[in-house]
Every structure is written in structure tokens, then in C-alpha cells.
């Protein structure tokens, strides 16, 4: 399996080696950026997406995870192997 640029997690963020089966790779990428604490606009800039695309990915990921709030999504992500960057590393 080859690694592509879209498979590379943002600096300092540990993403599970096997993505959670129900989330697409783009949803996993967006979720990892949420765990880092980025705003929707910052996610759009980092992922080269429109703000509306980011909101759509977030909405579909939330449905798949069974959450309704950003804080719940972060907790879900942490329980499924996502780790925030170490303190002091931005």
C-alpha cells in the first residue's frame, strides 16, 4: 500500500494506522484537524477545500460517529486512536 500526500497526517498529530472503517479518508483527515483544534476556516485552508465542503464533511462524519457537537467528536476521536499534538508543539 503506497502512501499519498492525502494520507499524511498534519504535523504533530497521531492518526490511527488503520482508519476507522465507517469514515472516509477525507472525513478522517477533517476529524484529525478538528482534534488539533482548528476552526472550520483553518481546516478549509489546510485541506484546500471550500468552507461549505468542510461543513459537509463534518456533518457526514458526525452522523457516522453518532455525535452532534464538536466536543463529542473530539472525545469520539480520542477513544478511536486519534491523539492531539504534544503540548507546546504547533
Protein Blocks (a to p, Z undefined) as FASTA:
>chain_A
ZZdfklpccehiacdfbdcfklcfklmmmmmmmmnopafklmmmmnopafklmmmmmmmm
mmmnopabfklmmmmmmmnopacddehiZZ
